[in-house]
Amino acid sequence: MLLADVSHLAQGWDNFIKWNFRLFKELHESWKKGYCEDPQVGWYQGQIGFIDNYILPLAKRSQAYVEKDFGDALVANVLRNRNRWVECGVKATEMMASGADLSAELENDVLARLSELGN
């Protein structure tokens, strides 16, 4: 159940970045209403910390409960997404911040640009 809640972090980059951006937009909207701090501050480093301290250990623990190939793929995907985030997460965060106020119709344009980062 825990893994299902955060499974986008253990899937491919496109899914990782899509849901990362959507969470950023949700928090950005809350920030504009005064409900929380600006999500851009600390977003890059926060993602690394979340992956290192929660997602990767969870994926490794899951290996005991799923087929070996599936469990290995979960861990490998988490590590790939982490490495790509380390490489281009600062730029991705900037792109998310500039795209957070765009209309829903333009979300696909932002996602396409985010998807290309690190290729």
MOPAC internal coordinates of N, CA, C and O (Angstrom, degrees):
PM7 1SCF
backbone

  N    0.0000 0     0.00 0     0.00 0    0    0    0
  C    1.4353 1     0.00 0     0.00 0    1    0    0
  C    1.5362 1   110.72 1     0.00 0    2    1    0
  O    1.2310 1   120.85 1   138.99 1    3    2    1
  N    1.3276 1   115.97 1   -41.01 1    3    2    1
  C    1.4608 1   119.19 1   179.74 1    5    3    2
  C    1.5253 1   111.21 1   -61.65 1    6    5    3
  O    1.2310 1   121.06 1   137.80 1    7    6    5
  N    1.3203 1   115.58 1   -42.20 1    7    6    5
  C    1.4591 1   120.00 1  -178.77 1    9    7    6
  C    1.5265 1   111.42 1   -66.36 1   10    9    7
  O    1.2310 1   120.26 1   143.15 1   11   10    9
  N    1.3197 1   117.11 1   -36.85 1   11   10    9
  C    1.4667 1   120.20 1   179.88 1   13   11   10
  C    1.5254 1   111.26 1   -60.32 1   14   13   11
  O    1.2310 1   120.44 1   144.66 1   15   14   13
  N    1.3237 1   116.76 1   -35.34 1   15   14   13
  C    1.4580 1   121.70 1  -178.15 1   17   15   14
  C    1.5232 1   112.51 1   -65.93 1   18   17   15
  O    1.2310 1   120.21 1   149.81 1   19   18   17
  N    1.3135 1   117.21 1   -30.19 1   19   18   17
  C    1.4651 1   121.40 1  -175.28 1   21   19   18
  C    1.5299 1   111.93 1  -124.85 1   22   21   19
  O    1.2310 1   120.81 1  -156.31 1   23   22   21
  N    1.3099 1   116.06 1    23.69 1   23   22   21
  C    1.4658 1   120.53 1  -172.85 1   25   23   22
  C    1.5262 1   113.47 1   -62.29 1   26   25   23
  O    1.2310 1   119.66 1   156.07 1   27   26   25
  N    1.3244 1   118.25 1   -23.93 1   27   26   25
  C    1.4655 1   119.43 1   179.54 1   29   27   26
  C    1.5291 1   111.29 1   -61.44 1   30   29   27
  O    1.2310 1   120.12 1   155.84 1   31   30   29
  N    1.3128 1   117.37 1   -24.16 1   31   30   29
  C    1.4603 1   120.86 1   178.91 1   33   31   30
  C    1.5268 1   111.89 1   -76.08 1   34   33   31
  O    1.2310 1   120.38 1   164.39 1   35   34   33
  N    1.3241 1   116.87 1   -15.61 1   35   34   33
  C    1.4591 1   121.70 1  -179.59 1   37   35   34
  C    1.5295 1   111.45 1  -111.14 1   38   37   35
  O    1.2310 1   120.91 1  -162.67 1   39   38   37
  N    1.3210 1   115.86 1    17.33 1   39   38   37
  C    1.4601 1   120.91 1   176.97 1   41   39   38
  C    1.5212 1   108.61 1  -112.42 1   42   41   39
  O    1.2310 1   119.71 1    13.52 1   43   42   41
  N    1.3044 1   118.16 1  -166.48 1   43   42   41
  C    1.4576 1   121.67 1  -178.77 1   45   43   42
  C    1.5225 1   112.57 1   -67.67 1   46   45   43
  O    1.2310 1   121.32 1   -15.57 1   47   46   45
  N    1.3235 1   115.08 1   164.43 1   47   46   45
  C    1.4705 1   122.20 1  -178.06 1   49   47   46
  C    1.5188 1   111.99 1   -55.30 1   50   49   47
  O    1.2310 1   119.87 1   137.11 1   51   50   49
  N    1.3287 1   117.85 1   -42.89 1   51   50   49
  C    1.4646 1   120.32 1  -177.07 1   53   51   50
  C    1.5259 1   111.33 1   -58.99 1   54   53   51
  O    1.2310 1   120.28 1   136.76 1   55   54   53
  N    1.3198 1   117.08 1   -43.24 1   55   54   53
  C    1.4609 1   120.09 1   179.20 1   57   55   54
  C    1.5306 1   110.52 1   -72.21 1   58   57   55
  O    1.2310 1   120.43 1   139.65 1   59   58   57
  N    1.3181 1   116.78 1   -40.35 1   59   58   57
  C    1.4614 1   121.48 1   177.03 1   61   59   58
  C    1.5292 1   110.14 1   -55.81 1   62   61   59
  O    1.2310 1   120.36 1   128.80 1   63   62   61
  N    1.3125 1   116.92 1   -51.20 1   63   62   61
  C    1.4644 1   120.98 1  -173.56 1   65   63   62
  C    1.5333 1   111.46 1   -72.82 1   66   65   63
  O    1.2310 1   120.49 1   147.33 1   67   66   65
  N    1.3257 1   116.66 1   -32.67 1   67   66   65
  C    1.4662 1   120.74 1   178.45 1   69   67   66
  C    1.5298 1   110.62 1   -60.52 1   70   69   67
  O    1.2310 1   120.49 1   128.79 1   71   70   69
  N    1.3301 1   116.67 1   -51.21 1   71   70   69
  C    1.4614 1   119.87 1  -176.90 1   73   71   70
  C    1.5179 1   111.59 1   -77.06 1   74   73   71
  O    1.2310 1   120.20 1   152.83 1   75   74   73
  N    1.3192 1   117.22 1   -27.17 1   75   74   73
  C    1.4534 1   121.11 1   174.18 1   77   75   74
  C    1.5288 1   109.36 1   -63.49 1   78   77   75
  O    1.2310 1   120.92 1   134.68 1   79   78   77
  N    1.3283 1   115.84 1   -45.32 1   79   78   77
  C    1.4605 1   120.84 1   179.19 1   81   79   78
  C    1.5251 1   111.19 1   -64.61 1   82   81   79
  O    1.2310 1   120.28 1   138.24 1   83   82   81
  N    1.3070 1   117.07 1   -41.76 1   83   82   81
  C    1.4643 1   119.87 1  -178.90 1   85   83   82
  C    1.5292 1   111.58 1   -65.57 1   86   85   83
  O    1.2310 1   120.37 1   141.09 1   87   86   85
  N    1.3336 1   116.90 1   -38.91 1   87   86   85
  C    1.4582 1   119.11 1   174.69 1   89   87   86
  C    1.5231 1   110.48 1   -65.38 1   90   89   87
  O    1.2310 1   120.49 1   138.34 1   91   90   89
  N    1.3297 1   116.66 1   -41.66 1   91   90   89
  C    1.4658 1   120.49 1   177.65 1   93   91   90
  C    1.5269 1   109.91 1   -57.92 1   94   93   91
  O    1.2310 1   120.26 1   133.61 1   95   94   93
  N    1.3372 1   117.12 1   -46.39 1   95   94   93
  C    1.4652 1   120.89 1  -179.38 1   97   95   94
  C    1.5296 1   111.18 1   -61.07 1   98   97   95
  O    1.2310 1   120.57 1   138.57 1   99   98   97
  N    1.3183 1   116.51 1   -41.43 1   99   98   97
  C    1.4618 1   120.28 1   179.58 1  101   99   98
  C    1.5310 1   110.58 1   -62.83 1  102  101   99
  O    1.2310 1   120.48 1   135.15 1  103  102  101
  N    1.3210 1   116.70 1   -44.85 1  103  102  101
  C    1.4640 1   120.55 1   178.82 1  105  103  102
  C    1.5318 1   111.26 1   -68.99 1  106  105  103
  O    1.2310 1   120.56 1   144.99 1  107  106  105
  N    1.3252 1   116.53 1   -35.01 1  107  106  105
  C    1.4664 1   121.24 1   177.75 1  109  107  106
  C    1.5388 1   109.70 1   -61.57 1  110  109  107
  O    1.2310 1   120.93 1   136.77 1  111  110  109
  N    1.3083 1   115.82 1   -43.23 1  111  110  109
  C    1.4688 1   120.59 1   178.46 1  113  111  110
  C    1.5248 1   110.58 1   -63.33 1  114  113  111
  O    1.2310 1   120.50 1   138.36 1  115  114  113
  N    1.3211 1   116.66 1   -41.64 1  115  114  113
  C    1.4698 1   120.28 1   177.39 1  117  115  114
  C    1.5253 1   110.74 1   -64.59 1  118  117  115
  O    1.2310 1   120.17 1   141.81 1  119  118  117
  N    1.3129 1   117.28 1   -38.19 1  119  118  117
  C    1.4613 1   121.76 1   177.93 1  121  119  118
  C    1.5279 1   110.31 1   -62.50 1  122  121  119
  O    1.2310 1   120.37 1   136.18 1  123  122  121
  N    1.3329 1   116.91 1   -43.82 1  123  122  121
  C    1.4649 1   120.04 1   179.74 1  125  123  122
  C    1.5293 1   111.47 1   -61.20 1  126  125  123
  O    1.2310 1   120.26 1   150.75 1  127  126  125
  N    1.3318 1   117.11 1   -29.25 1  127  126  125
  C    1.4640 1   121.62 1   179.15 1  129  127  126
  C    1.5328 1   111.93 1   -87.28 1  130  129  127
  O    1.2310 1   120.64 1   178.67 1  131  130  129
  N    1.3362 1   116.38 1    -1.33 1  131  130  129
  C    1.4505 1   120.67 1   177.89 1  133  131  130
  C    1.5172 1   115.35 1    84.63 1  134  133  131
  O    1.2310 1   120.18 1  -164.76 1  135  134  133
  N    1.3293 1   117.25 1    15.24 1  135  134  133
  C    1.4603 1   120.66 1  -176.71 1  137  135  134
  C    1.5249 1   114.05 1   -87.11 1  138  137  135
  O    1.2310 1   119.82 1   162.64 1  139  138  137
  N    1.3208 1   117.95 1   -17.36 1  139  138  137
  C    1.4584 1   120.50 1  -177.33 1  141  139  138
  C    1.5261 1   109.41 1  -156.63 1  142  141  139
  O    1.2310 1   121.36 1    -3.47 1  143  142  141
  N    1.3111 1   115.01 1   176.53 1  143  142  141
  C    1.4578 1   121.11 1   177.93 1  145  143  142
  C    1.5328 1   109.71 1   -74.77 1  146  145  143
  O    1.2310 1   120.69 1   -16.92 1  147  146  145
  N    1.3077 1   116.29 1   163.08 1  147  146  145
  C    1.4702 1   122.31 1   176.65 1  149  147  146
  C    1.5276 1   108.93 1   -61.07 1  150  149  147
  O    1.2310 1   119.49 1   -60.83 1  151  150  149
  N    1.3309 1   118.58 1   119.17 1  151  150  149
  C    1.4669 1   120.16 1  -177.06 1  153  151  150
  C    1.5297 1   113.46 1   -65.87 1  154  153  151
  O    1.2310 1   120.28 1   158.74 1  155  154  153
  N    1.3234 1   117.07 1   -21.26 1  155  154  153
  C    1.4658 1   119.00 1  -179.11 1  157  155  154
  C    1.5302 1   110.74 1   -64.52 1  158  157  155
  O    1.2310 1   120.89 1   146.52 1  159  158  157
  N    1.3225 1   115.91 1   -33.48 1  159  158  157
  C    1.4633 1   120.33 1  -179.83 1  161  159  158
  C    1.5291 1   108.23 1   -70.92 1  162  161  159
  O    1.2310 1   120.27 1   -65.43 1  163  162  161
  N    1.2870 1   117.09 1   114.57 1  163  162  161
  C    1.4502 1   121.87 1   178.02 1  165  163  162
  C    1.5155 1   115.86 1    84.17 1  166  165  163
  O    1.2310 1   119.73 1  -179.00 1  167  166  165
  N    1.3491 1   118.12 1     1.00 1  167  166  165
  C    1.4712 1   119.95 1  -176.64 1  169  167  166
  C    1.5221 1   111.65 1   -62.47 1  170  169  167
  O    1.2310 1   120.53 1   133.71 1  171  170  169
  N    1.3141 1   116.60 1   -46.29 1  171  170  169
  C    1.4691 1   120.65 1  -178.60 1  173  171  170
  C    1.5307 1   110.24 1   -57.43 1  174  173  171
  O    1.2310 1   120.23 1   124.17 1  175  174  173
  N    1.3133 1   117.16 1   -55.83 1  175  174  173
  C    1.4611 1   121.19 1  -176.88 1  177  175  174
  C    1.5246 1   111.11 1   -68.90 1  178  177  175
  O    1.2310 1   120.45 1   145.96 1  179  178  177
  N    1.3169 1   116.74 1   -34.04 1  179  178  177
  C    1.4624 1   120.61 1   178.74 1  181  179  178
  C    1.5162 1   112.90 1   -61.64 1  182  181  179
  O    1.2310 1   120.62 1   142.15 1  183  182  181
  N    1.3168 1   116.42 1   -37.85 1  183  182  181
  C    1.4668 1   119.74 1   178.47 1  185  183  182
  C    1.5229 1   110.73 1   -65.50 1  186  185  183
  O    1.2310 1   120.55 1   139.45 1  187  186  185
  N    1.3155 1   116.56 1   -40.55 1  187  186  185
  C    1.4701 1   120.37 1   179.02 1  189  187  186
  C    1.5339 1   109.59 1   -63.91 1  190  189  187
  O    1.2310 1   120.60 1   133.78 1  191  190  189
  N    1.3141 1   116.46 1   -46.22 1  191  190  189
  C    1.4573 1   120.09 1   179.00 1  193  191  190
  C    1.5199 1   112.55 1   -61.04 1  194  193  191
  O    1.2310 1   120.37 1   138.47 1  195  194  193
  N    1.3262 1   116.89 1   -41.53 1  195  194  193
  C    1.4629 1   120.93 1   179.50 1  197  195  194
  C    1.5292 1   110.47 1   -64.58 1  198  197  195
  O    1.2310 1   120.61 1   137.14 1  199  198  197
  N    1.3141 1   116.44 1   -42.86 1  199  198  197
  C    1.4686 1   119.87 1   178.73 1  201  199  198
  C    1.5297 1   109.82 1   -64.44 1  202  201  199
  O    1.2310 1   120.42 1   130.45 1  203  202  201
  N    1.3244 1   116.79 1   -49.55 1  203  202  201
  C    1.4681 1   120.64 1  -176.03 1  205  203  202
  C    1.5237 1   113.01 1   -65.39 1  206  205  203
  O    1.2310 1   120.43 1   140.70 1  207  206  205
  N    1.3114 1   116.78 1   -39.30 1  207  206  205
  C    1.4655 1   120.07 1  -171.18 1  209  207  206
  C    1.5219 1   115.50 1   -98.54 1  210  209  207
  O    1.2310 1   120.32 1   165.67 1  211  210  209
  N    1.3320 1   117.00 1   -14.33 1  211  210  209
  C    1.4602 1   118.87 1  -179.30 1  213  211  210
  C    1.5286 1   112.17 1  -128.54 1  214  213  211
  O    1.2310 1   120.42 1   125.59 1  215  214  213
  N    1.3213 1   116.80 1   -54.41 1  215  214  213
  C    1.4695 1   119.98 1  -172.18 1  217  215  214
  C    1.5214 1   112.47 1   -69.16 1  218  217  215
  O    1.2310 1   119.90 1   130.70 1  219  218  217
  N    1.3167 1   117.80 1   -49.30 1  219  218  217
  C    1.4675 1   120.20 1  -178.28 1  221  219  218
  C    1.5348 1   111.17 1   -63.52 1  222  221  219
  O    1.2310 1   118.81 1   132.55 1  223  222  221
  N    1.3281 1   119.87 1   -47.45 1  223  222  221
  C    1.4704 1   118.34 1   176.04 1  225  223  222
  C    1.5313 1   112.73 1   -60.36 1  226  225  223
  O    1.2310 1   120.32 1   142.67 1  227  226  225
  N    1.3301 1   117.00 1   -37.33 1  227  226  225
  C    1.4607 1   120.28 1   177.74 1  229  227  226
  C    1.5246 1   110.79 1   -64.59 1  230  229  227
  O    1.2310 1   120.27 1   135.41 1  231  230  229
  N    1.3199 1   117.09 1   -44.59 1  231  230  229
  C    1.4705 1   120.42 1   178.80 1  233  231  230
  C    1.5274 1   110.49 1   -62.12 1  234  233  231
  O    1.2310 1   120.29 1   139.99 1  235  234  233
  N    1.3147 1   117.06 1   -40.01 1  235  234  233
  C    1.4720 1   120.09 1   179.43 1  237  235  234
  C    1.5255 1   111.10 1   -67.58 1  238  237  235
  O    1.2310 1   120.14 1   139.38 1  239  238  237
  N    1.3351 1   117.35 1   -40.62 1  239  238  237
  C    1.4735 1   119.96 1   176.86 1  241  239  238
  C    1.5210 1   110.83 1   -64.12 1  242  241  239
  O    1.2310 1   120.31 1   145.90 1  243  242  241
  N    1.3209 1   117.01 1   -34.10 1  243  242  241
  C    1.4691 1   121.53 1  -178.35 1  245  243  242
  C    1.5172 1   111.90 1   -65.25 1  246  245  243
  O    1.2310 1   120.39 1   155.51 1  247  246  245
  N    1.3093 1   116.85 1   -24.49 1  247  246  245
  C    1.4600 1   120.02 1  -178.89 1  249  247  246
  C    1.5262 1   111.72 1   -58.34 1  250  249  247
  O    1.2310 1   119.81 1   153.96 1  251  250  249
  N    1.3162 1   117.97 1   -26.04 1  251  250  249
  C    1.4600 1   121.50 1   179.59 1  253  251  250
  C    1.5290 1   112.30 1   -73.47 1  254  253  251
  O    1.2310 1   120.33 1   164.88 1  255  254  253
  N    1.3368 1   116.97 1   -15.12 1  255  254  253
  C    1.4640 1   120.15 1  -172.09 1  257  255  254
  C    1.5241 1   114.45 1  -116.76 1  258  257  255
  O    1.2310 1   119.93 1   174.58 1  259  258  257
  N    1.3115 1   117.74 1    -5.42 1  259  258  257
  C    1.4616 1   121.09 1  -177.68 1  261  259  258
  C    1.5294 1   109.07 1  -124.77 1  262  261  259
  O    1.2310 1   121.08 1   -11.51 1  263  262  261
  N    1.3283 1   115.54 1   168.49 1  263  262  261
  C    1.4679 1   119.46 1   176.68 1  265  263  262
  C    1.5203 1   109.98 1   -56.87 1  266  265  263
  O    1.2310 1   120.82 1   -33.33 1  267  266  265
  N    1.3145 1   116.04 1   146.67 1  267  266  265
  C    1.4642 1   121.68 1  -175.46 1  269  267  266
  C    1.5238 1   112.24 1   -54.69 1  270  269  267
  O    1.2310 1   119.76 1   131.59 1  271  270  269
  N    1.3263 1   118.07 1   -48.41 1  271  270  269
  C    1.4621 1   120.53 1  -178.42 1  273  271  270
  C    1.5236 1   111.42 1   -61.18 1  274  273  271
  O    1.2310 1   120.64 1   139.02 1  275  274  273
  N    1.3211 1   116.39 1   -40.98 1  275  274  273
  C    1.4641 1   120.54 1   179.94 1  277  275  274
  C    1.5251 1   110.42 1   -66.70 1  278  277  275
  O    1.2310 1   120.54 1   134.09 1  279  278  277
  N    1.3198 1   116.58 1   -45.91 1  279  278  277
  C    1.4585 1   120.79 1   179.01 1  281  279  278
  C    1.5242 1   112.07 1   -61.80 1  282  281  279
  O    1.2310 1   120.73 1   137.83 1  283  282  281
  N    1.3170 1   116.21 1   -42.17 1  283  282  281
  C    1.4680 1   120.20 1   177.91 1  285  283  282
  C    1.5277 1   110.66 1   -64.01 1  286  285  283
  O    1.2310 1   120.58 1   141.37 1  287  286  285
  N    1.3336 1   116.50 1   -38.63 1  287  286  285
  C    1.4666 1   120.59 1   179.49 1  289  287  286
  C    1.5256 1   111.06 1   -66.27 1  290  289  287
  O    1.2310 1   120.21 1   141.92 1  291  290  289
  N    1.3339 1   117.20 1   -38.08 1  291  290  289
  C    1.4646 1   119.99 1   177.47 1  293  291  290
  C    1.5233 1   110.78 1   -58.72 1  294  293  291
  O    1.2310 1   120.73 1   129.65 1  295  294  293
  N    1.3094 1   116.20 1   -50.35 1  295  294  293
  C    1.4695 1   120.99 1  -178.36 1  297  295  294
  C    1.5274 1   109.94 1   -63.61 1  298  297  295
  O    1.2310 1   120.35 1   135.72 1  299  298  297
  N    1.3244 1   116.94 1   -44.28 1  299  298  297
  C    1.4692 1   120.69 1  -179.41 1  301  299  298
  C    1.5320 1   110.92 1   -61.86 1  302  301  299
  O    1.2310 1   120.14 1   138.20 1  303  302  301
  N    1.3305 1   117.34 1   -41.80 1  303  302  301
  C    1.4667 1   120.45 1   179.18 1  305  303  302
  C    1.5256 1   111.59 1   -65.31 1  306  305  303
  O    1.2310 1   120.52 1   138.00 1  307  306  305
  N    1.3197 1   116.62 1   -42.00 1  307  306  305
  C    1.4684 1   119.85 1   177.89 1  309  307  306
  C    1.5244 1   109.53 1   -59.19 1  310  309  307
  O    1.2310 1   120.57 1   133.82 1  311  310  309
  N    1.3164 1   116.52 1   -46.18 1  311  310  309
  C    1.4665 1   120.18 1  -179.18 1  313  311  310
  C    1.5261 1   112.27 1   -65.26 1  314  313  311
  O    1.2310 1   120.25 1   140.40 1  315  314  313
  N    1.3288 1   117.13 1   -39.60 1  315  314  313
  C    1.4763 1   120.38 1   177.21 1  317  315  314
  C    1.5281 1   110.82 1   -62.99 1  318  317  315
  O    1.2310 1   120.87 1   133.74 1  319  318  317
  N    1.3310 1   115.95 1   -46.26 1  319  318  317
  C    1.4689 1   119.46 1   179.46 1  321  319  318
  C    1.5210 1   110.68 1   -64.13 1  322  321  319
  O    1.2310 1   119.90 1   140.38 1  323  322  321
  N    1.3187 1   117.79 1   -39.62 1  323  322  321
  C    1.4567 1   121.02 1   178.73 1  325  323  322
  C    1.5289 1   110.23 1   -62.24 1  326  325  323
  O    1.2310 1   120.84 1   132.17 1  327  326  325
  N    1.3231 1   116.00 1   -47.83 1  327  326  325
  C    1.4680 1   119.97 1  -178.90 1  329  327  326
  C    1.5253 1   111.61 1   -62.57 1  330  329  327
  O    1.2310 1   120.70 1   139.14 1  331  330  329
  N    1.3027 1   116.26 1   -40.86 1  331  330  329
  C    1.4691 1   119.58 1   178.92 1  333  331  330
  C    1.5221 1   110.31 1   -68.00 1  334  333  331
  O    1.2310 1   120.29 1   142.01 1  335  334  333
  N    1.3296 1   117.04 1   -37.99 1  335  334  333
  C    1.4562 1   120.41 1   177.54 1  337  335  334
  C    1.5246 1   110.60 1   -64.34 1  338  337  335
  O    1.2310 1   120.25 1   136.67 1  339  338  337
  N    1.3240 1   117.12 1   -43.33 1  339  338  337
  C    1.4668 1   120.28 1   177.72 1  341  339  338
  C    1.5231 1   109.65 1   -57.78 1  342  341  339
  O    1.2310 1   120.79 1   138.85 1  343  342  341
  N    1.3219 1   116.09 1   -41.15 1  343  342  341
  C    1.4639 1   121.69 1  -177.81 1  345  343  342
  C    1.5254 1   112.60 1   -69.24 1  346  345  343
  O    1.2310 1   120.06 1   137.14 1  347  346  345
  N    1.3169 1   117.48 1   -42.86 1  347  346  345
  C    1.4692 1   118.31 1  -171.09 1  349  347  346
  C    1.5233 1   113.64 1  -132.88 1  350  349  347
  O    1.2310 1   119.82 1  -164.19 1  351  350  349
  N    1.3227 1   117.95 1    15.81 1  351  350  349
  C    1.4577 1   121.35 1  -178.47 1  353  351  350
  C    1.5129 1   114.55 1   -67.85 1  354  353  351
  O    1.2310 1   120.30 1   148.64 1  355  354  353
  N    1.3397 1   117.03 1   -31.36 1  355  354  353
  C    1.4700 1   118.65 1   177.72 1  357  355  354
  C    1.5204 1   108.99 1   -63.76 1  358  357  355
  O    1.2310 1   120.54 1   132.81 1  359  358  357
  N    1.3238 1   116.57 1   -47.19 1  359  358  357
  C    1.4676 1   121.36 1   178.21 1  361  359  358
  C    1.5294 1   110.42 1   -63.71 1  362  361  359
  O    1.2310 1   120.46 1   138.62 1  363  362  361
  N    1.3306 1   116.72 1   -41.38 1  363  362  361
  C    1.4684 1   120.42 1   178.86 1  365  363  362
  C    1.5235 1   110.87 1   -60.96 1  366  365  363
  O    1.2310 1   120.48 1   138.17 1  367  366  365
  N    1.3242 1   116.69 1   -41.83 1  367  366  365
  C    1.4648 1   120.57 1   179.20 1  369  367  366
  C    1.5256 1   110.58 1   -62.76 1  370  369  367
  O    1.2310 1   120.41 1   138.04 1  371  370  369
  N    1.3158 1   116.82 1   -41.96 1  371  370  369
  C    1.4721 1   120.45 1   177.14 1  373  371  370
  C    1.5258 1   110.80 1   -61.55 1  374  373  371
  O    1.2310 1   120.87 1   137.33 1  375  374  373
  N    1.3261 1   115.95 1   -42.67 1  375  374  373
  C    1.4630 1   120.43 1   179.96 1  377  375  374
  C    1.5314 1   111.07 1   -65.82 1  378  377  375
  O    1.2310 1   120.48 1   141.04 1  379  378  377
  N    1.3190 1   116.70 1   -38.96 1  379  378  377
  C    1.4619 1   120.43 1   178.17 1  381  379  378
  C    1.5226 1   110.32 1   -64.87 1  382  381  379
  O    1.2310 1   120.72 1   137.00 1  383  382  381
  N    1.3210 1   116.22 1   -43.00 1  383  382  381
  C    1.4659 1   120.07 1  -179.76 1  385  383  382
  C    1.5163 1   110.57 1   -62.47 1  386  385  383
  O    1.2310 1   120.03 1   137.77 1  387  386  385
  N    1.3449 1   117.55 1   -42.23 1  387  386  385
  C    1.4716 1   118.25 1   179.42 1  389  387  386
  C    1.5158 1   112.32 1   -73.48 1  390  389  387
  O    1.2310 1   119.98 1   156.01 1  391  390  389
  N    1.3358 1   117.63 1   -23.99 1  391  390  389
  C    1.4538 1   120.22 1  -178.67 1  393  391  390
  C    1.5107 1   114.41 1   -95.16 1  394  393  391
  O    1.2310 1   120.04 1   174.12 1  395  394  393
  N    1.3187 1   117.52 1    -5.88 1  395  394  393
  C    1.4702 1   120.55 1  -173.78 1  397  395  394
  C    1.5169 1   113.38 1   -64.88 1  398  397  395
  O    1.2310 1   119.75 1   151.10 1  399  398  397
  N    1.3228 1   118.07 1   -28.90 1  399  398  397
  C    1.4684 1   120.82 1  -178.07 1  401  399  398
  C    1.5229 1   113.06 1   -95.64 1  402  401  399
  O    1.2310 1   120.14 1  -179.28 1  403  402  401
  N    1.3187 1   117.34 1     0.72 1  403  402  401
  C    1.4621 1   119.97 1  -179.45 1  405  403  402
  C    1.5271 1   110.14 1   -73.89 1  406  405  403
  O    1.2310 1   121.12 1   -20.69 1  407  406  405
  N    1.3043 1   115.47 1   159.31 1  407  406  405
  C    1.4625 1   120.52 1   179.38 1  409  407  406
  C    1.5249 1   110.71 1   -66.14 1  410  409  407
  O    1.2310 1   121.09 1   -20.25 1  411  410  409
  N    1.3041 1   115.52 1   159.75 1  411  410  409
  C    1.4635 1   121.15 1   179.23 1  413  411  410
  C    1.5257 1   111.72 1   -57.96 1  414  413  411
  O    1.2310 1   120.50 1   147.89 1  415  414  413
  N    1.3292 1   116.65 1   -32.11 1  415  414  413
  C    1.4627 1   120.13 1  -179.51 1  417  415  414
  C    1.5297 1   111.25 1   -64.91 1  418  417  415
  O    1.2310 1   120.61 1   150.39 1  419  418  417
  N    1.3115 1   116.44 1   -29.61 1  419  418  417
  C    1.4604 1   120.57 1  -178.28 1  421  419  418
  C    1.5267 1   112.79 1   -88.83 1  422  421  419
  O    1.2310 1   120.20 1   174.66 1  423  422  421
  N    1.3289 1   117.22 1    -5.34 1  423  422  421
  C    1.4659 1   120.27 1   179.19 1  425  423  422
  C    1.5236 1   111.22 1   -56.80 1  426  425  423
  O    1.2310 1   120.04 1   139.89 1  427  426  425
  N    1.3152 1   117.53 1   -40.11 1  427  426  425
  C    1.4639 1   120.10 1  -179.16 1  429  427  426
  C    1.5207 1   112.13 1   -61.91 1  430  429  427
  O    1.2310 1   119.97 1   145.96 1  431  430  429
  N    1.3260 1   117.66 1   -34.04 1  431  430  429
  C    1.4665 1   120.46 1   176.82 1  433  431  430
  C    1.5220 1   110.81 1   -64.78 1  434  433  431
  O    1.2310 1   120.60 1   135.64 1  435  434  433
  N    1.3235 1   116.46 1   -44.36 1  435  434  433
  C    1.4626 1   121.11 1   178.52 1  437  435  434
  C    1.5242 1   109.32 1   -64.06 1  438  437  435
  O    1.2310 1   120.15 1   134.90 1  439  438  437
  N    1.3244 1   117.32 1   -45.10 1  439  438  437
  C    1.4642 1   120.90 1   179.97 1  441  439  438
  C    1.5271 1   111.54 1   -61.86 1  442  441  439
  O    1.2310 1   120.41 1   141.70 1  443  442  441
  N    1.3009 1   116.81 1   -38.30 1  443  442  441
  C    1.4797 1   119.69 1   178.49 1  445  443  442
  C    1.5277 1   110.33 1   -62.89 1  446  445  443
  O    1.2310 1   120.29 1   136.81 1  447  446  445
  N    1.3288 1   117.05 1   -43.19 1  447  446  445
  C    1.4664 1   120.40 1   178.91 1  449  447  446
  C    1.5278 1   110.77 1   -67.47 1  450  449  447
  O    1.2310 1   120.00 1   139.42 1  451  450  449
  N    1.3130 1   117.60 1   -40.58 1  451  450  449
  C    1.4608 1   120.90 1   177.68 1  453  451  450
  C    1.5302 1   111.29 1   -63.89 1  454  453  451
  O    1.2310 1   120.96 1   141.40 1  455  454  453
  N    1.3087 1   115.77 1   -38.60 1  455  454  453
  C    1.4547 1   121.27 1  -179.77 1  457  455  454
  C    1.5319 1   112.20 1   -61.33 1  458  457  455
  O    1.2310 1   120.99 1   147.32 1  459  458  457
  N    1.3208 1   115.71 1   -32.68 1  459  458  457
  C    1.4611 1   121.13 1  -176.91 1  461  459  458
  C    1.5288 1   113.39 1   -79.58 1  462  461  459
  O    1.2310 1   119.98 1   165.16 1  463  462  461
  N    1.3198 1   117.65 1   -14.84 1  463  462  461
  C    1.4554 1   120.37 1  -178.57 1  465  463  462
  C    1.5323 1   110.63 1   -59.47 1  466  465  463
  O    1.2310 1   120.98 1   -44.70 1  467  466  465
  N    1.3058 1   115.73 1   135.30 1  467  466  465
  C    1.4482 1   120.88 1   176.20 1  469  467  466
  C    1.5084 1   115.54 1    79.82 1  470  469  467
  O    1.2310 1   120.36 1  -176.28 1  471  470  469
  N    1.3254 1   116.92 1     3.72 1  471  470  469
  C    1.4840 1   118.97 1   177.69 1  473  471  470
  C    1.5033 1   110.88 1   -81.60 1  474  473  471
  O    1.2310 1   120.10 1   180.00 1  475  474  473

